Amino acid sequence: MATGKINVSVDNIFPLIKKFLYSDHEIFLRELISNATDATLKLKHLTSIGEAKVEYGNPIIEVKVDKKKKEIRIIDQGIGMTEEEVKKYINEVAFSGAEEFLDKYKDAGKDAGIIGHFGLGFYSAFMVADKVEIITKSYKDEPAVHWICDGSPEFSLKKAKKEERGTEIILHIADDEKEFLEGSKIRELLKKYNKFMPIPIKFGTRTETLPKPEDAKEDDPAPTKEVDDIINNPNPAWTKKPTDLEEEDYKNFYRELYPMQFEEPLFNIHLNVDYPFNLTGILYFPKLTNDLNIQKDRIQLYQNQVFVTDNVEGIVPEFLTMLRGVIDSPDIPLNVSRSYLQADGAVKKISSYITKKVADKLNSLFKNNREDFEKKWNDIKVVIEYGMLSEDKFFEKAEKFALYPTVDGEYLTFEELETKIKDSQTDKDDKIVILYASDKEAQHSYIEAAKAKNYTVLLMDSPIVPHLMQKLETAKEKISFARVDADHIDNLIKKEDTTISKLSDEEKEKLKGEVEKVIGEKSQYTVQLEAMDSSAQPFIITEPEFMRRMKDMQQTGGGGMFGMGNMPDMFNLVVNTNHELVSDILNTKTAKKRERLINQSLDLARLSKGLLKGEELTNFITRSYEMIK
């Protein structure tokens, strides 16, 4: 038997491994099964090129837990190691970067994420074990060897009696890590990290029910047999060619990824690229709500079918983190910091590729079946609008398929919208004014006033619309957005022909004073006298577009940049000087009647705007009944 010291100049490497990797100690299983998978796939390659003169067969990886002995065993039927290879790969290579590791991570704390760096994957075993054994036999015709290390730099290496090719790793679990001796915990970790590993992973057995024999009686129990419990799917959908998959295959895989998700995805995007980097995956568009916060962290990132994380920020463009599915790339390191990811050139290319692929898929869906795309628009618009806002390249591509629905249920591309409204909604300054509503019910009277002039009103009700409108107004020439309740309709789209007021300047000044006296000095309303069509309402409450939009933007993030803090609600009270009722108010003989008429008109305007509530609404109803009497 040989004994020796692991080739590392720093004696306290093992306590450091335990300390630095502690926050991630459960991933020891991922690392050891990844190694077993590599060993098996290497054997497959060597047999396929004739270098290994052995039968590859149908190898599996087996995980065993012995609670009494406090052991976990991971057994593969892969390439195995000779004595020389154990010395090289376990005692030397694994620690060739140990000092560099110490320098780099001594101040990094728990989140350094260093598994996978400097060949330390195997040594993650020492996060949970106080002794580790390796019993291994190479595919070459050489004796098996047995390596033992107790978590110090000391090790022993001796001949072993193992007959079968492959490697068995035995972890003697430390007293403070006993949770890993629970079968349910190991099963949970295998499902989390190894659910789609390319080699079958056996963990115990399960009972399988067999068909009853033909001569069995009705109340005879069905026969059963014990079979290996293979806990992973070695051939998940994303590893196959799109041409080999039907729509049902994609749906079944979605259910496999999200067993507790009962709604079907709207559509999927199959990613498959091998240049200038390797990337495969399937992304799904789920039905989305308007709450942007609860959607994220549903995309799973894999490296060669090994689960890495479901926090894909920095790899997937932020607007697509609301999607679901899988991305697999060998070009993404298993554990790296987010700042590293965001600076990595390969990762940036991957992010750009995914953006392009998603845009191309959306465009083809729109072109091939516009009717179906329109039906799904409300469920996908948040992702697309967010993408247009945050990614310039996506914004350019979205020109072809982004839709702008009208309040009447018509869906238009921006080009179609522009063509439709150019003649009727161009103002005197040659600017196209795009009218929109954010709530069809609350803004009904304003919508109707716009439709009476044959104007088109869009329905734009997602939470990021204010930000998107800012972007569109900057990117396009001579357009502006105005919500239908931002002013009375003649002011929203100002034409040359202005209506003449029936009231003189003196009468207007008197009227304004009377209205301001009734609503009070501290009112949130700014009184504005306008000469409108006599058929327009006498009192209209409007919300100035700029201030209201800034307030909306502030609520969804971004308003703070304007330095406005928590902005109060601000309204204009527009009084139509050409309405008969307004003349009556002005000419009323008694102050009491004038005040009553102003209050009633104001409350009707507030009712139309959805601002009359609680006690004020009750008083208005009571007063209205009194007037009917």
For each residue, the residues with C-beta under 8 A, 3 or more apart:
1: 156 157 158
2: 156 157 158
3: 154 155 156 157
4: 91 154 155 157
5: 153 154 155
6: 91 95 149 153 154 155
7: 91 92 95 96
8: 11 13 95 98 99 153
9: 98 99
10: 13 16 98 99 102
11: 8 152 153
12: 15 16
13: 8 10 16 17 95 98 102 153
14: 17 18 123 126 151 152 153
15: 12 18 19
16: 10 12 13 19 20 102 106
17: 13 14 20 21 120 123 124 126 127
18: 14 15 21 22 126 127
19: 15 16 22
20: 16 17 105 108 109 110 112 114
21: 17 18 24 25 114 115 124 127
22: 18 19 25 110 127
23: 110 111
24: 21 27 113 115 335
25: 21 22 28 124 127 128 177
26: 29 30 180 189
27: 24 30 31 115 124 193
28: 25 31 32 124 125 127 128 129 171
29: 26 32 33 63 74 180 186 189 190 193 194
30: 26 27 33 34 189 193 194 306 307
31: 27 28 34 35 115 116 121 122 124 125
32: 28 29 35 36 74 121 122 124 125 169
33: 29 30 36 37 61 63 74 190 193 194 197 201 306
34: 30 31 37 38 121 197 306
35: 31 32 38 39 121 122
36: 32 33 39 40 61 74 75 76 78 167 169 199
37: 33 34 40 41 61 76 197 198 199 304 305 306
38: 34 35 41 42 78
39: 35 36 42 43 76 78 79 80 166 167
40: 36 37 43 44 59 61 76 77 78 79 199
41: 37 38 44 45 78 198 199
42: 38 39 45 46 78 79
43: 39 40 46 47 52 54 56 59 77 78 79 139 165
44: 40 41 47 48 56
45: 41 42 48 49
46: 42 43 49 51 52 79 139
47: 43 44 50 51 52 54 55 56
48: 44 45 56
49: 45 46
50: 47 53
51: 46 47
52: 43 46 47 79 139
53: 50
54: 43 47 139 165
55: 47
56: 43 44 47 48 59
57: 77
58: 200
59: 40 43 56 76 77 78 166 199
60: 77 199 200 201 202 228 230
61: 33 36 37 40 74 75 76 77 197 199 200 201 202
62: 73 74 75 76 201 202 203
63: 29 33 72 73 74 75 186 190 201 202 203
64: 71 72 73 75
65: 71 72 73 181 182 183 186
66: 69 70 71 72 73
67: 70 181 182
68:
69: 66
70: 66 67 172 173 178 181
71: 64 65 66 170 171 172 173
72: 63 64 65 66 129 170 171 173 180 181 186
73: 62 63 64 65 66 168 169 170 171
74: 29 32 33 36 61 62 63 168 169 171
75: 36 61 62 63 64 166 167 168 169
76: 36 37 39 40 59 61 62 166 167 168 199
77: 40 43 57 59 60 61 164 165 166
78: 36 38 39 40 41 42 43 59 165 166 167
79: 39 40 42 43 46 52 138 139 165 166
80: 39 136 137 138 139 144 165 166 167
81: 85 86 89 90 134 136 138 145 167
82: 85 86 138 140 142 145
83: 86 87 142 143 145 157
84: 87 88
85: 81 82 88 89 138
86: 81 82 83 89 90 91 134 136 145 147 157
87: 83 84 90 91 92 157
88: 84 85 91 92 93
89: 81 85 86 92 93 94 119
90: 81 86 87 93 94 122 134 147
91: 4 6 7 86 87 88 94 95 155
92: 7 87 88 89 95 96
93: 88 89 90 96 119
94: 89 90 91 118 119 120 122 123
95: 6 7 8 13 91 92 98 118 119 123
96: 7 92 93 118 119
97: 100 101 117 118 119
98: 8 9 10 13 95 101 102 118
99: 8 9 10 102 103
100: 97 103 104 118
101: 97 98 104 105 114 117 118 120
102: 10 13 16 98 99 105 106
103: 99 100 106
104: 100 101 108 114
105: 20 101 102 108 112 114
106: 16 102 103
107:
108: 20 104 105 111 112 114
109: 20 112
110: 20 22 23
111: 23 108 337
112: 20 105 108 109 337
113: 24 335 336 337
114: 20 21 101 104 105 108 117 118 120 335
115: 21 24 27 31 120 121 124 334 335
116: 31 120 121 333 334 335
117: 97 101 114 120 335
118: 94 95 96 97 98 100 101 114
119: 89 93 94 95 96 97 122
120: 17 94 101 114 115 116 117 123 124
121: 31 32 34 35 115 116 124
122: 31 32 35 90 94 119 125
123: 14 17 94 95 120 126
124: 17 21 25 27 28 31 32 115 120 121 127
125: 28 31 32 122 128 129 132 169 171
126: 14 17 18 123 129 130 132 151
127: 17 18 21 22 25 28 124 177
128: 25 28 125 171 173 174 177 180
129: 28 72 125 126 132 151 171 172 173 174 177
130: 126 150 151 172 173 174
131: 148 149 150 151 172
132: 125 126 129 148 149 151 169 170 171 172
133: 146 147 148 169 170 172
134: 81 86 90 145 146 147 167 168 169 170
135: 144 145 146 147 160 162 167 168 170
136: 80 81 86 144 145 147 160 162 166 167 168
137: 80 142 143 144 145 160 162 163 164 165 166 167
138: 79 80 81 82 85 142 165
139: 43 46 52 54 79 80 165
140: 82
141:
142: 82 83 137 138
143: 83 137 159 160
144: 80 135 136 137 159 160 161 162 163
145: 81 82 83 86 134 135 136 137 157 158 159 160
146: 133 134 135 157 158 159 160
147: 86 90 133 134 135 136 155 156 157
148: 131 132 133 155 156 157
149: 6 131 132 152 154 155 156
150: 130 131 154
151: 14 126 129 130 131 132
152: 11 14 149
153: 5 6 8 11 13 14
154: 3 4 5 6 149 150
155: 3 4 5 6 91 147 148 149
156: 1 2 3 147 148 149
157: 1 2 3 4 83 86 87 145 146 147 148
158: 1 2 145 146
159: 143 144 145 146
160: 135 136 137 143 144 145 146
161: 144
162: 135 136 137 144 168
163: 137 144
164: 77 137
165: 43 54 77 78 79 80 137 138 139
166: 39 59 75 76 77 78 79 80 136 137
167: 36 39 75 76 78 80 81 134 135 136 137
168: 73 74 75 76 134 135 136 162
169: 32 36 73 74 75 125 132 133 134
170: 71 72 73 132 133 134 135
171: 28 71 72 73 74 125 128 129 132
172: 70 71 129 130 131 132 133
173: 70 71 72 128 129 130 177 178 180 181
174: 128 129 130 177
175: 178
176:
177: 25 127 128 129 173 174 180
178: 70 173 175 181 182
179: 182 185
180: 26 29 72 128 173 177 185 186
181: 65 67 70 72 173 178 185
182: 65 67 178 179 185 186
183: 65 186 187 203 204
184: 187 188
185: 179 180 181 182 188 189
186: 29 63 65 72 180 182 183 189 190 203
187: 183 184 190 191 203 231
188: 184 185 191 192
189: 26 29 30 185 186 192 193 194
190: 29 33 63 186 187 193 194 195 201 203 231 232
191: 187 188 194 195 231
192: 188 189 195 307
193: 27 29 30 33 189 190 306 307
194: 29 30 33 189 190 191 197 201 231 232 306 307
195: 190 191 192 231 232 233 307
196: 232 233 234 236 302 305 307 326
197: 33 34 37 61 194 201 232 234 305 306
198: 37 41 234 235 239 304 305
199: 36 37 40 41 59 60 61 76 234
200: 58 60 61 230 232 234
201: 33 60 61 62 63 190 194 197 230 231 232
202: 60 61 62 63 228 229 230 231
203: 62 63 183 186 187 190 229 231
204: 183 229
205: 226 227 228 229
206: 226 227 229
207: 224 225 226 227
208: 224 225 226 227
209: 222 223 224
210: 222 223 224 225
211: 222
212: 216 220 222 223
213: 216 223
214:
215:
216: 212 213 220
217: 220
218:
219:
220: 212 216 217
221:
222: 209 210 211 212
223: 209 210 212 213
224: 207 208 209 210
225: 207 208 210
226: 205 206 207 208
227: 205 206 207 208
228: 60 202 205
229: 202 203 204 205 206
230: 60 200 201 202
231: 187 190 191 194 195 201 202 203
232: 190 194 195 196 197 200 201
233: 195 196 236 256
234: 196 197 198 199 200 305
235: 198 239 240
236: 196 233 239 253 256 305 326
237: 240 245 249 250 252 253 282
238: 253 270 271 280 281 282 326 328
239: 198 235 236 280 305 328
240: 235 237 244 245
241: 244 245 272
242: 245 270 272
243:
244: 240 241
245: 237 240 241 242 249 250 270
246: 249 250
247: 250 251
248: 251 252
249: 237 245 246 252 253
250: 237 245 246 247 253 254 265 268 270 282 284
251: 247 248 254 255 264 265
252: 237 248 249 255 256
253: 236 237 238 249 250 256 257 282
254: 250 251 257 258 261 264 265 268 284 324 325
255: 251 252 258 259 261
256: 233 236 252 253 259
257: 253 254 300 324 325 326
258: 254 255 261 298 324
259: 255 256
260:
261: 254 255 258 286 324
262:
263: 286 287
264: 251 254
265: 250 251 254 268 284 285 286 324
266: 284 285 286 287 376 379 380
267: 284 285 361 365 376
268: 250 254 265 282 283 284 285 325
269: 282 283 284 285 357 358 361
270: 238 242 245 250 281 282
271: 238 279 280 281 282 283 327 353 354 357
272: 241 242 279 280
273: 277 278 279 280 353
274: 278
275:
276: 349
277: 273 329 331 346 349 350 353
278: 273 274 329 330 331
279: 271 272 273 327 328 329 331 350 353 354
280: 238 239 271 272 273 327 328 329
281: 238 270 271 325 326 327 328 329
282: 237 238 250 253 268 269 270 271 325 326
283: 268 269 271 299 320 323 324 325 326 327 354 358
284: 250 254 265 266 267 268 269 323 324 325
285: 265 266 267 268 269 288 323 376 379 380 383
286: 261 263 265 266 298 323 324
287: 263 266 379
288: 285 295 322 379 380 382 383
289: 294 295
290: 382 462 463
291: 294 295
292: 295 322 382 386 463 464 556
293: 296
294: 289 291
295: 288 289 291 292 298 321 322
296: 293 321 322
297: 310 311 312 321
298: 258 286 295 310 321 322 323 324 325
299: 283 310 312 316 320 321 323 324 325 326 327
300: 257 307 309 310 325 326 327
301: 307 308 309 310 312 315 326 327 328 332
302: 196 305 306 307 308 326 327 328 329
303: 306 308 328 329 330 332 333 334
304: 37 198 328 330
305: 37 196 197 198 234 236 239 302 328
306: 30 33 34 37 193 194 197 302 303 334
307: 30 192 193 194 195 196 300 301 302
308: 301 302 303 332 334 335
309: 300 301 312
310: 297 298 299 300 301
311: 297
312: 297 299 301 309 315 316 321 327
313: 316 318 321 338
314: 338 341 342 347 351
315: 301 312 327 332 341 347 350 351
316: 299 312 313 320 321 323 327 351 354
317: 320 321 351 354 355 387 390 391 394
318: 313 321 386 390
319: 322 383 386 387 389 390 391 394
320: 283 299 316 317 323 354 355 358 383 387
321: 295 296 297 298 299 312 313 316 317 318
322: 288 292 295 296 298 319 382 383 386
323: 283 284 285 286 298 299 316 320 383
324: 254 257 258 261 265 283 284 286 298 299
325: 254 257 268 281 282 283 284 298 299 300
326: 196 236 238 257 281 282 283 299 300 301 302
327: 271 279 280 281 283 299 300 301 302 312 315 316 354
328: 238 239 279 280 281 301 302 303 304 305
329: 277 278 279 280 281 302 303 332 350
330: 278 303 304
331: 277 278 279 346 350
332: 301 303 308 315 329 341 346 347 350
333: 116 303 336 340
334: 115 116 303 306 308
335: 24 113 114 115 116 117 308
336: 113 333 340 341 344
337: 111 112 113 340 341
338: 313 314 341 342
339: 342 343
340: 333 336 337 343 344
341: 314 315 332 336 337 338 344 347
342: 314 338 339 347
343: 339 340
344: 336 340 341 347 348
345: 348 349
346: 277 331 332 349 350
347: 314 315 332 341 342 344 350 351
348: 344 345 351 352
349: 276 277 345 346 352 353
350: 277 279 315 329 331 332 346 347 353 354
351: 314 315 316 317 347 348 354 355
352: 348 349 355 356 393
353: 271 273 277 279 349 350 356 357
354: 271 279 283 316 317 320 327 350 351 357 358
355: 317 320 351 352 358 359 387 391 393 394
356: 352 353 359 360 393 397
357: 269 271 353 354 360 361
358: 269 283 320 354 355 361 362 387 394
359: 355 356 362 363 387 393 394 397 398
360: 356 357 363 364 397
361: 267 269 357 358 364 365
362: 358 359 365 366 384 398 401
363: 359 360 366 367 397 400 401
364: 360 361 367 368
365: 267 361 362 368 369 372 373 401
366: 362 363 370 373 400 401
367: 363 364 370 401
368: 364 365
369: 365 372 373
370: 366 367 373 374
371: 374 375
372: 365 369 375 376
373: 365 366 369 370 376 377 401 403
374: 370 371 377 403 411
375: 371 372
376: 266 267 285 372 373 379 380
377: 373 374 380 381 403 405 411
378: 381 405
379: 266 285 287 288 376
380: 266 285 288 376 377 383 384
381: 377 378 384 385 403 462
382: 288 290 292 322 385 386 462 463 464
383: 285 288 319 320 322 323 380 386 387
384: 362 380 381 387 388 398 401 402
385: 381 382 388 389 402 462 464 465 468
386: 292 318 319 322 382 383 389 390 464
387: 317 319 320 355 358 359 383 384 390 391 394 395 398
388: 384 385 391 394 395 398 402 468 471
389: 319 385 386 395 464 467 468 471
390: 317 318 319 386 387 394
391: 317 319 355 387 388 394 395
392: 395 396
393: 352 355 356 359 396 397
394: 317 319 355 358 359 387 388 390 391 397 398
395: 387 388 389 391 392 398 399 471 475
396: 392 393 399
397: 356 359 360 363 393 394 400
398: 359 362 384 387 388 394 395 401 402
399: 395 396 402 413 414 415
400: 363 366 397 413
401: 362 363 365 366 367 373 384 398 413
402: 384 385 388 398 399 413 414
403: 373 374 377 381 411 412 413
404: 411 412 413 414 417 458 460
405: 377 378 409 410 411 412 458 459 460
406: 409 410 411 412 456 457 458 459
407: 437 440 447 457 458 459
408:
409: 405 406
410: 405 406
411: 374 377 403 404 405 406
412: 403 404 405 406 416 417 420
413: 399 400 401 402 403 404 416 417
414: 399 402 404 417 418 472 476
415: 399 418 419
416: 412 413 419 420
417: 404 412 413 414 420 421 434 456 458
418: 414 415 421 422 432 479
419: 415 416 422
420: 412 416 417 456
421: 417 418 424 425 432 434 455 456
422: 418 419 425 426 432
423: 426
424: 421 453 454 455 456
425: 421 422 432 433 434 435 455 456 493
426: 422 423 430 431 432 433 493
427: 430 431 432 433 493 494 495
428: 494 495 496
429: 494
430: 426 427 478
431: 426 427 478 479 480
432: 418 421 422 425 426 427 478 479 480
433: 425 426 427 479 480 481 482 492 493
434: 417 421 425 458 479 480 481 482
435: 425 450 455 456 457 458 481 482 483 484 492 493
436: 457 458 459 460 465 481 482 483 484
437: 407 440 443 446 447 457 458 459 460 461 483 484 485
438: 443 459 460 461 465 483
439: 442 443 461
440: 407 437 443 444 447 459
441: 444
442: 439 609 610
443: 437 438 439 440 446 447 483 484 485
444: 440 441 447 448
445: 448 449 537 608
446: 437 443 449 450 484 485 489
447: 407 437 440 443 444 450 451 457 484
448: 444 445 451 452
449: 445 446 452 453 484 488 489 536 537
450: 435 446 447 453 455 457 484 489 492
451: 447 448 454 455 457
452: 448 449
453: 424 449 450 489
454: 424 451
455: 421 424 425 435 450 451 489 493
456: 406 417 420 421 424 425 435
457: 406 407 435 436 437 447 450 451 484
458: 404 405 406 407 417 434 435 436 437
459: 405 406 407 436 437 438 440
460: 404 405 436 437 438 465 469
461: 437 438 439 465
462: 290 381 382 385 465
463: 290 292 382 555 556
464: 292 382 385 386 389 467 468 556
465: 385 436 438 460 461 462 468 469 552
466: 469 470 549 550 552 553 556
467: 389 464 470 471 553 556 558
468: 385 388 389 464 465 471 472
469: 460 465 466 472 473 481 549
470: 466 467 473 474 549 553
471: 388 389 395 467 468 474 475
472: 414 468 469 475 476 479 481
473: 469 470 476 479 480 481
474: 470 471
475: 395 471 472
476: 414 472 473 479
477:
478: 430 431 432
479: 418 431 432 433 434 472 473 476
480: 431 432 433 434 473
481: 433 434 435 436 469 472 473 545
482: 433 434 435 436 486 487 492 493 545
483: 435 436 437 438 443 486 543 545 548 549
484: 435 436 437 443 446 447 449 450 457 489 492
485: 437 443 446 541 542 543 609
486: 482 483 492 542 543 544 545 548
487: 482 491 492 542 544 545 572 574
488: 449 491 492 530 532 536 540 542 574 576
489: 446 449 450 453 455 484 492 493 536
490: 493 494 495 499 530 532 533 536
491: 487 488 494 530 574
492: 433 435 450 482 484 486 487 488 489
493: 425 426 427 433 435 455 482 489 490
494: 427 428 429 490 491
495: 427 428 490 498
496: 428
497:
498: 495 531
499: 490 531 532 533 578
500: 531
501: 508 529 531 577 578
502: 531 577 578 583
503: 507 508 511 529 577 582 583 586
504: 507 508
505: 508 509
506: 509 510
507: 503 504 510 511 586
508: 501 503 504 505 511 512 529 577
509: 505 506 512 513
510: 506 507 513 514 586
511: 503 507 508 514 515 529 575 577 582 585 586
512: 508 509 515 516 527 529 575
513: 509 510 516 517
514: 510 511 517 518 585 586 594 598
515: 511 512 518 519 527 573 575 598
516: 512 513 519 521 523 527
517: 513 514
518: 514 515 594 595 598 599 602
519: 515 516 523 525 527 573 598 602
520: 523
521: 516
522:
523: 516 519 520
524: 568 569 570 571
525: 519 541 571 572 573
526: 570 571 572 573
527: 512 515 516 519 572 573 575
528: 572 573 574 575
529: 501 503 508 511 512 574 575 577
530: 488 490 491 574 575 576 577
531: 498 499 500 501 502 576 577 578
532: 488 490 499 536 576 577 578 579
533: 490 499 536 578
534: 576 578 579 580
535:
536: 449 488 489 490 532 533 540 576 578 579
537: 445 449 540 576 579 605 608
538: 575 576 579 581 582 601
539: 573 574 575 576 601 602 604 605
540: 488 536 537 573 574 576 605 608
541: 485 525 571 572 573 574 605 606 608 609 611
542: 485 486 487 488 571 572 574
543: 483 485 486 547 548 569 570 571 572
544: 486 487 547 548 570 572
545: 481 482 483 486 487 548 549
546: 549 550
547: 543 544 550 551 567 570
548: 483 486 543 544 545 551 552 570
549: 466 469 470 483 545 546 552 553
550: 466 546 547 553 554 559 562 564 567
551: 547 548 554 555 559 564 567 569
552: 465 466 548 549 555 556 559
553: 466 467 470 549 550 556 557 558 559 562
554: 550 551 557 558 559 560 562 564 566 567
555: 463 551 552 559
556: 292 463 464 466 467 552 553 559
557: 553 554 560
558: 467 553 554 561
559: 550 551 552 553 554 555 556 562 564 567
560: 554 557 563 564
561: 558
562: 550 553 554 559
563: 560
564: 550 551 554 559 560 567
565:
566: 554
567: 547 550 551 554 559 564 570
568: 524
569: 524 543 551
570: 524 526 543 544 547 548 567
571: 524 525 526 541 542 543 609 611
572: 487 525 526 527 528 541 542 543 544
573: 515 519 525 526 527 528 539 540 541 602 605
574: 487 488 491 528 529 530 539 540 541 542
575: 511 512 515 527 528 529 530 538 539 582
576: 488 530 531 532 534 536 537 538 539 540 579 582
577: 501 502 503 508 511 529 530 531 532 582
578: 499 501 502 531 532 533 534 536 582
579: 532 534 536 537 538 576 582 583
580: 534 583 584
581: 538 584 585 597 601
582: 503 511 538 575 576 577 578 579 585 586
583: 502 503 579 580 586 587
584: 580 581 587 588 597
585: 511 514 581 582 588 594 597 598 601
586: 503 507 510 511 514 582 583
587: 583 584
588: 584 585 593 594 597
589: 593
590: 593 594
591: 594 595
592: 595 596
593: 588 589 590 596 597
594: 514 518 585 588 590 591 597 598
595: 518 591 592 598 599
596: 592 593 599 600
597: 581 584 585 588 593 594 600 601
598: 514 515 518 519 585 594 595 601 602
599: 518 595 596 602 603 623
600: 596 597 603 604 620 623 624 627
601: 538 539 581 585 597 598 604 605
602: 518 519 539 573 598 599 605 606
603: 599 600 606 607 612 616 620
604: 539 600 601 607 608
605: 537 539 540 541 573 601 602 608 609
606: 541 602 603 609 611 612 616
607: 603 604 610 611 612 617 620
608: 445 537 540 541 604 605
609: 442 485 541 571 605 606
610: 442 607
611: 541 571 606 607
612: 603 606 607 616 617 620
613: 616 617
614: 617 618
615: 618 619
616: 603 606 612 613 619 620
617: 607 612 613 614 620 621
618: 614 615 621 622
619: 615 616 622 623
620: 600 603 607 612 616 617 623 624
621: 617 618 624 625
622: 618 619 625 626
623: 599 600 619 620 626 627
624: 600 620 621 627 628
625: 621 622 628 629
626: 622 623 629
627: 600 623 624
628: 624 625
629: 625 626
